[in-house]
Amino acid sequence: MKMAPSLVRLYEQMPEPKYVIAMGACTITGGMFSTDSYSTVRGVDKLIPVDVYLPGCPPKPEAIIDAITKLRKKISREIDEDHIRSQQENRSPGGLLASVYHLTRIESGIDQPEEVCIKVYVPRKNPRIPSIFWVWKSADFQERESYDMLGISYENHPRLKRILMHENWIGWPLRKDYIAPNFYEIQDAY
């Protein structure tokens, strides 16, 4: 409960519209972190309104597709969202990879966008996330770029293939552990 006052203050300072996703049962019950931890606030849904609950403690990456769909339906009832962009992250906690989605609406002017940010963490070995292509078609190129640069595989994506690198390229260039080929040796061979 140490973070409860700070969390409420942060929520009250956020501009409208506000959307809260409870990322796993741990955010509501405390779960394995329930003993005097800074990372969770037991009963957070009694302090601030939660729009979407994501099951699991910690939540599984495949549960995010349902949460994004529910949030989109809620947002669509309230406002007309018009843009999604995605990016990858290589500096995530515990050596995980992350796919970051920014849901943005620009209604009254480019200088006042409204944005929701969702991060999905996956392990480095066999990183798999359900594709949100079927929810937002504009996620197509972002998911392909994330696959091409970091090797995050988006399940059920209709055209998941390399978009920047050559089709025969080996490895994922934006990973910290990537070893670049020695192009000088390749060049000298010819």
N, C-alpha and C positions, 0 to 999 in steps of 0.2 A: 504493500500500500504506500510505499515511499514515493512512488511516482504519481499517485492519484491527483494531488493538487496541481502538479505541473502538466499532467495530461489534460485536465479540465481547463486550465488556463490556456494551453495551446489550442484546444478545440474552440474555445470562445473567441480567440484572436483570429481564427481563420476566416477569410471572406466567404460569403455565400456564392455558390451552393457548396455544401459540405457533404461528403460521402465517406462513410467509415466501413471498412471491411475488417471483420474480426478474423485474423489469419490463424485459424485453428482453435480447438477447444481450450488450449492453454491460455488464450487471451481472456477467456471468460472465467474459467475455473482455477487457473493457475497451474493445473496439471502437475507435472514433475518439477515445476519451478515455484510451487505454491509457498515455500518456506522463506519468507522475508527476502524476496528477490526484486532487484530493480527492473528486470526484464518483463515482468507481467504485472497487471493490476487485476486482482481477483474481483469479479463482478463489474468489469469495466462497462458492461451494457446498462448498468444502473446509474453510471456517472455521465455517460454520453450516449446518444442514440447510435445504434449500430444498424446499418442498412443491409448488409449481407454477412452471413455467417459461413465460414469455410470450415468444414469438418476435419477432424484429425488433430493429433498432437504429437509431433508437428504435422501440418497438413501436407498431403502428397501433391506433387506437381499436377497430376491429372485432375485434381479437384478444382483447380483454378479455372478451367473452362466453364464449369457450371457457375462459379462465382462471377466471372466476367459477364456471362449471359444474363444472370439475374441483375447485376448492376446496370447493364445496358438497358434492359427492360425498364428498370426503375428510372434511369436517366431519361429514356425516351418518353416516358409519361410526363416528365417534368420539363425537359428542355430538348431541343433538337441538336444532338451532337453531330459533328461533321468531320472529324479527323481522328485518326489513330496513327501514332508512330511508335516505333520500337527501337530499342538499342540493346546491345549486349554489354555485359560487364565481366571483367576478368579478375577484379579485386573484391571478391565477395568473402564473407566470413567463412572460415573453415575450409578454404580452398575450393569452394563451390563455384559454379558458373551461374550467371543470372541472365534472365531475359527480362527486360524492363519495358513495360507498355505505358505510354502516355496517351490518355484519352483527352482530347482537347476540343473545346467548343469556342468558336469565335463568333459572337453575335453582335455585340454593340460596337466592336472596333478591335483592330489588331493589337492595340495597346492594352486591352483588358481581356485576355483569354481566360477561360475557366478550364482547369486541368485536374485530372485524377491520375495518379501514378501507381502502377501495380508492379511489384517485383516477384518473379518466380525463380527460386533457387533450385538447382539440380546438381547432382554429383558429377565430377569430371569424367568418371568412367561411365560410359553409355548414357550421356545426358539426353533425356527424352522429355518432351513437353507436348501436350495436345495442341494442335494448331488452332488458332482462333480465326483462320482464314474464312471459315464458314460463318462466323459471326460478323467479322469485318473483312471484306475483300481487300481492303487497302493494306492489310498486314502481309500480303503476298511477298513483296520484295524485301521487307524487313526480316521476315523469317528466313528467307533464302540467304540473305546476307549473313545473318547470325549463324546459319548452318555452314556457310562457306568459310567464315572467318574463325569461328570457335568450335564448330562441330556439334552444335546443339541440334538434335533431330526433332522435327515437329511432326508428330504423328498425324496421319490423314491429310497432310498438305498435298494438294494435287500435282505440284511441279517442284518438289524439293530436290534441287540440284545446284551445282556451283553456279554463281552468278558473276563473280569478280575474277576468280582464279581459273586457270585452265582445268578442264574436266579431269585430266590425269594427275593433277597436283596432289602431292602427298602431304598430309598434315593440316593443321589449323593455325594459320599465321598470327592470329591475335592472342593466342594462349601464351602465358609466361614461359611455359616449358618447351615451346616450339624451337627447334633447331633449324635455322635457315640453311638451305643448301649452299655450298661454296660455289658461287657462279664463276669465280675466276678459274677454278679447276675445270669446270665444264667448258668454259671458253677456250682454255689452253688445249683441250682434247681435240679441238677442230683446227 
